[in-house]
Structure formats: structure tokens, C-alpha cells
Amino acid sequence: MINLKGYLLAASFIGVFASAIAALPARTGFDKAVQDYNTHNYSRALSAFQKILGVNPQDAETHYYIALCYQALSQIAAAESEYKWVSSNSQNQSLRNNANQALQNIQAWTAHRTSSGRGNNFQSSSTRPSGNPPLLSLQPKIVTRASEQALGIGSSYAPNSSKEIAGLWERFTPRIPELPSVEGTYSLGISSTTACAGIKLPPGKAFVYVAAMPVKDTEQIPEGMVKIRLNAGRYAVFTHRGPTSDLQRSLDYIWKTWLPKANVKYRDAPSFELYDRQRFNADSAESEIDLYIPIQ
């Protein structure tokens, strides 16, 4: 996605108004609306942009900012409608390209929503008896994976922070359309027991967790997001089958039962969950999540 702040300073494609006098107040209102957007006053910015659109309904830049506001407010259907308008009607190739990229990313976001529309849900409410998780591949595949880079939102967490991580996904999934160059059809839940992605691990915190998606490049990082690189290496890959409510039990089996007894050595690198949109459905018994454990 283009740097909109720099773009606004350089671009001059806004449609011509009936007179210069009519254009001046619209431009002034536009600049204030942009300022509100940049300072995260999305509702106020949206209201201002909508008023501007009433003066000039064909202003593609205003339509584009309205889409961004809807997106920031998690009104994805409305954002999609505005992006489609820009894609079909804008005379500016850069705006059309960015609208098309946003529409592609929204499709990726939609694939990761749960039926309740809350995004990935990591809250644990399992009522299954204790013991080996019946829906986990108890013996992993050993694979070598190429290096990969991703963008997402992350923080440091104390043990037993499933609710907090659920909240992280809820914040991240509506922002997936902001990612500049999504690569792949899956999202990543990346965990590290050391500081990574510029996120520190202060006392009382046990790990860093980043909700992310793979991207082609990380030159433009959306505000509030971080970049993280997964280096090439070997992994033991388990597949968790079933709803995410049972995911914690699968992870407990891997770390507490399988790894201490396995004939492999753990590699000091982030582990991660891979949510393939073709196989992942948070609440379904048929859902699958791949769990990657780094090994030497």
C-alpha cells in the first residue's frame, strides 16, 4: 500500500470543482479529515469525508479515505464497497492498484473470520477428559521450510494468556487489508520465548506472540504493526484437528509430553501456528491447524 501521507503531498489528481471558490473549503475540510484519520479519530474523519463526498461525489481520493476509515472501524463490508468504487471509477492508476490490493486482502481476512465475525478465537473452553489429545497427529512430519517474512501485531504475554491472545487476533484481523503485499493463503501465530520483532520481554512475561500474515516485502509497515522474519530451518509439524477450543491441550502435549521424549533437539527459534484458509474453521470439528516446532 502506498504511503498515503507522502502521496497526498505529491498527488494532484483530485477532480476539478465548478469553481476555485467552491474547491477551497472542500480542500480545507479534506486536510482536517486526513489529520483526524492520521490521529486515529476514525469516526470523526469518516463523518468529515462523507460531508466532502456530498460536495463532490466523484472524488476518488475521498472514497478511498472513507474505505480506510470503515476498515479501521472494522466495518469491512462498507470498506469493501468503497474500495470497489475506487477500483471501478478512479482515474488514478495508483489508487486503483491500492484498492485492488485491499480487496484481495479483504478476501484473505474473510477466510479467517469465525462464524461470529470475531476473527481467530483462542479462548479455551474444552470439556474433554484429560490425556493425549485425540485430534492431534501424535507423531509429527519433519520438514525443511524456506525463510519467510511477515507483518502483524504482537506483544509480550504472561503464561495462560489465551484471552489476551484472542484479543490480539481480534485487533489484527480487521487490519489485514492494510498489509501491502500478502503472500500465501494462510496466517501465522508466531511465538518466541525471547525478545523478537522489536518486542521486549520484560520481567513477568514469558513469551512474545505475533499475529501475522506472510508478505513479499516489509518496506512499508502499517502503523502499529511489526515485521518478523522466520529463518529457514527444520521443523517438526503437528496437525491439530478440531475446534480451537482444544488447541491448548494439543500444545501442552507437544511441549510437555512429546518434546522431552523425542529423539530430536529443539532449535532456538520461534515456533508458530499456521492457519490455512482452505482447512481452518475455528469452531469446526473438521478444522486443521499446523503447529511448527523448530528442531535442529
Secondary structure as UniProt FT lines:
FT   HELIX           4..10
FT   HELIX           20..38
FT   TURN            39..40
FT   HELIX           42..55
FT   TURN            57..58
FT   HELIX           60..72
FT   TURN            73..74
FT   HELIX           76..89
FT   HELIX           93..111
FT   TURN            115..116
FT   TURN            134..135
FT   STRAND          141..145
FT   STRAND          148..157
FT   HELIX           162..172
FT   HELIX           173..178
FT   STRAND          186..192
FT   TURN            197..198
FT   TURN            203..204
FT   STRAND          207..215
FT   TURN            223..224
FT   STRAND          226..230
FT   STRAND          233..241
FT   HELIX           244..246
FT   HELIX           247..252
FT   HELIX           253..258
FT   HELIX           259..261
FT   STRAND          271..276
FT   TURN            277..279
FT   TURN            282..283
FT   TURN            285..286
FT   STRAND          288..295
//
